């Protein structure tokens, strides 16, 4: 697993910039993606993938412990579909 700090270090090294500049760049990208998704827009990064929003309708579920019916509220979640270049990179034989 790669965490944000490791990603910042990688970006700083790859772009020959400071960790502060890399952090600001990563934060700006994530904020841009978040803002677009909040508006219901897709974010397409050609070759990498597409971020989109999926709405899930409200429904009825059951509490597994008691069997009691519960109302599940409508929700919105983010989805990611990998692009062709990313798929190819992940499936490349070594």
C-alpha positions as MATLAB code, in Angstrom:
seq = 'XXXXXXXXXXXXXXXXXXXXXXXXXXXXXXXXXXXXXXXXXXXXXXXXXXXXXXXXXXXXXXXXXXXXXXXXXXXXXXXXXXXXXXXXXXXXXX';
ca = [
       0.000    0.000    0.000;
       1.220    3.492   -0.809;
       0.118    6.305    1.477;
      -0.012   10.012    0.707;
       3.412   10.732    2.218;
       5.041    8.107   -0.012;
       3.211    9.516   -3.036;
       4.409   13.034   -2.144;
       7.996   11.772   -1.876;
       7.717   10.056   -5.272;
       6.276   13.159   -6.978;
       8.879   15.436   -5.369;
      11.710   13.201   -6.548;
      10.251   12.605  -10.031;
       9.673   16.315  -10.664;
      12.768   17.561   -8.800;
      10.660   19.803   -6.560;
      10.234   20.184   -2.823;
       7.924   17.993   -0.790;
       5.856   21.093   -0.018;
       5.356   21.796   -3.733;
       4.533   18.151   -4.413;
       2.022   18.131   -1.540;
       0.375   21.295   -2.890;
       0.155   19.780   -6.387;
      -1.342   16.500   -5.169;
      -3.812   18.349   -2.923;
      -4.872   20.552   -5.853;
      -5.452   17.526   -8.101;
      -7.486   15.724   -5.445;
      -9.503   18.880   -4.716;
     -10.220   19.319   -8.431;
     -11.419   15.734   -8.767;
     -13.552   16.071   -5.620;
     -15.146   19.338   -6.794;
     -16.022   17.862  -10.196;
     -17.533   14.737   -8.642;
     -19.579   16.844   -6.185;
     -21.077   18.588   -9.248;
     -21.930   15.183  -10.724;
     -19.299   15.488  -13.460;
     -16.923   12.785  -14.675;
     -13.164   13.265  -14.526;
     -11.379   11.553  -17.425;
      -7.628   11.157  -17.334;
      -6.922    9.629  -20.733;
      -5.006    6.387  -20.396;
      -5.262    6.389  -16.599;
      -9.004    6.151  -16.009;
     -12.322    7.812  -15.315;
     -13.739    8.940  -11.980;
     -17.525    9.133  -11.869;
     -20.410    9.431   -9.424;
     -22.937    6.679   -8.795;
     -26.192    7.284   -6.955;
     -27.698    4.438   -4.976;
     -31.438    4.580   -4.338;
     -32.893    4.341   -0.858;
     -34.063    0.916    0.157;
     -35.007   -1.424    2.944;
     -32.549   -3.799    4.602;
     -32.462   -6.063    7.603;
     -30.429   -5.884   10.765;
     -28.569   -9.227   10.696;
     -28.556   -9.489   14.480;
     -32.271   -8.886   15.088;
     -33.903   -9.371   11.694;
     -35.559   -5.965   12.114;
     -36.208   -3.964    8.925;
     -34.151   -0.805    8.590;
     -34.335    2.052    6.124;
     -31.182    2.516    4.064;
     -30.920    6.132    2.898;
     -30.047    7.220   -0.630;
     -26.303    7.620   -1.049;
     -23.739    8.795   -3.559;
     -20.344    7.185   -4.069;
     -17.326    7.661   -6.281;
     -16.395    5.077   -8.900;
     -13.177    4.552  -10.805;
     -12.822    2.758  -14.119;
      -9.219    2.157  -15.196;
      -8.142    3.261  -18.659;
      -6.486    1.131  -21.319;
      -2.927    2.273  -20.567;
      -3.295    1.546  -16.858;
      -4.851   -1.866  -17.562;
      -2.024   -2.720  -19.936;
       0.610   -1.647  -17.400;
      -0.991   -3.779  -14.688;
      -1.240   -6.836  -16.919;
       2.206   -6.593  -18.532;
       4.238   -9.734  -17.989;
       7.599   -9.140  -16.356;
];
